[in-house]
Each structure stands twice: as C-alpha cells, then as structure tokens.
C-alpha cells in the first residue's frame, strides 16, 4: 500500500478512553472503471456519507440526505450487517449502536455506495470491537466483500487509485495524484441499476484486439490524469470490455459521448457499472455553462438526469 495514510490503529489506552464516546466517520462516493480500466482504477468524489455512532442498548438509526428510507432501515442494513459479521468472525461482542447518518451518495447508481457502506461497517467494528486492524486489512476485507478492489481502495485512500486483488484476497492499491484541475460532472438517472444485472450482460470472453485496446487505453488514461494531459482523455476513455454491452441499460452514456470537443466536455464514462455517467469537464470552460449545455443536450434526446458538479476528493476516509 502506498501513499500517506493517517494512523488508524489506536493504542489500548486511547481505545478505552474513546470506547463510549461518539465515533464520527465520513466516506466519499467513488467512480470506478473510468472507461477502459475495468475493475482496476477508481476516483474518489466530493460526495460523502457521514456517520456518527455511539454504543447503545439497541440498534437505532436516524438518517438525512439522500435515500433516508434506505439508510435508516435496520433490517438488511449493509453497514450494520457488515459490522455484525466482522465482530462475530473476530469472536468479539456485537455492541448495539445508535447511528446518525447524513448521506449524499446515490444508492444503487454506480457511485460506490456499497463499498462506502461496507467500509463503514468494517471501520465501526474495528473501533468498537477494538480489533486493531490496519489500512491493508480494512481495504482487503471490503474488497473481498465487493469482489473487486477498485471502489474500496478509492473510497478509503482518496484521489485516483489503481488496485489489484489476487486469488488469495491480497490487495495491492496505489494512490496517484492527478495533475492539474479535473472538474467533474455526475449525471445521475432516476432509476437504479443493480450490479448483478450490469454484470450479467458482459460476455464470458473477449478478443485479443479488444483486450489489447483496453490495456493501451487504460495506460493512456493514467498518463493523461497524472500528467495533466486533457488532450488525451477522450481517446483514453474508450472502452471495449464493458461499456458497449451496458450502454443499452445506461442510455445516458451514448448520449453524453455524442458531445464533441469544444463543448466543454473532455470525455465521459460509465460511473462504476452504471447507470450514472461521470463526465470530465474542460477546466478552461465554466462548469455551470457546461452543465447547462449538457442539460439541454439530454432534454433534446428525451432523457432526464440529475447533474451534479463535483471534483476528485484527495482525502478519502475521515474520522
């Protein structure tokens, strides 16, 4: 694991002192795949889920922000399910928690909500169960539960991350620093799309030509982002592995890819498995002006989406 990481493991004295106090946690949304970097790269976004938790007699949740009815439903709650499973596997007591959740992350729309929830559950178990897990263990456990490491790595580390997960569950993640300004716009449709459905449309095998093209473009993508080469981005985002097959499920993508150079749009890609789309904006053009152009373009195509201007979050998890 590389990059400057905040020290997470607390001493026994600190843990005892903080055991009954509120524990605050904030985790960012993420956008994975980034076109050709399928299951390998992701960026953290400036949208968060914030959690204040303290020990209680029974589990209780109050939620504000996006999807409060999902966030405060105790039954099958992904954060609490993960929290319980981690503690039970470690042989630790499952201490009930009272949580206040403020959520800005769209749920089920390709913005890393499940990775953020799983990481939150793991972090809560680590804190209240006094497990002493380090960063590598936390990310690896979340990646195992997500079945890939891209969203989990970007959510925990922040910025632009590249991650690989081996057959034995070992995760290697590197945080990179994009060069220059990379303003973003997230186009979010009304209806969610399950990851299972988005995975189901993918083929079992790919041609050598498609595989090589994606390897080349993913390398070009990293060069564009880390070298500040806005001129390379449109070509670097081209993908042959997942986006052509998911486009029928995610009509925002082909529509937004129609926007040419000079429109204020550098390029667009599915955010995760979709249906949301991450749009890279030209920093030389007003982001609000480009947002209005995109809104008009979608309306002319008969499509609707929430359009959020955001940016790459360099920090990752905060507590």
C-alpha positions, 0 to 999 in steps of 0.5 A: 500500500502506498501513499500517506495514510493517517494512523488508524490503529489506536493504542489500548489506552486511547481505545478505552478512553474513546470506547463510549464516546461518539465515533464520527466517520465520513466516506466519499462516493467513488467512480470506478472503471473510468472507461477502459480500466475495468475493475482496476482504477477508481476516483474518489468524489466530493460526495460523502456519507457521514456517520456518527455512532455511539454504543447503545442498548439497541440498534437505532438509526436516524438518517438525512440526505439522500435515500433516508428510507434506505439508510435508516432501515435496520433490517438488511442494513449493509453497514450494520450487517457488515459490522455484525459479521466482522465482530462475530468472525473476530469472536468479539461482542456485537455492541448495539449502536445508535447511528446518525447518518447524513448521506449524499451518495446515490444508492444503487447508481454506480457511485460506490455506495456499497463499498462506502457502506461496507467500509463503514461497517468494517471501520465501526467494528474495528473501533468498537470491537477494538480489533486493531486492524490496519489500512491493508486489512480494512481495504482487503476485507471490503474488497473481498466483500465487493469482489473487486478492489477498485471502489474500496481502495478509492473510497478509503485512500482518496484521489485516483487509485489503481488496485489489484486483488489476487486469488488469495484476497491480497490487495495491492492499491496505489494512490496517484495524484492527478495533475492539474484541475479535473472538474467533474460532472455526475449525471445521475438517472432516476432509476437504479441499476443493480450490479448483478444485472450490469454484470450479467450482460458482459460476455464470458470472453473477449478478443485479443484486439479488444483486450489489447485496446483496453490495456493501451487505453487504460495506460493512456488514461493514467498518463493523461490524469497524472500528467495533466494531459486533457488532450488525451482523455477522450481517446483514453476513455474508450472502452471495449470490455464493458461499456458497449454491452451496458450502454443499452441499460445506461442510455445516458452514456451514448448520449453524453459521448455524442458531445464533441470537443469544444463543448466543454466536455473532455470525455465521459464514462460509465460511473462504476457499472452504471447507470450514472455517467461521470463526465470530465469537464474542460477546466478552461470552460465554466462548469455551470455553462457546461452543465447547462449545455449538457442539460439541454443536450439530454432534454433534446434526446428525451432523457432526464438526469440529475447533474451534479458538479463535483471534483476528485476528493484527495482525502478519502476516509475521515474520522 
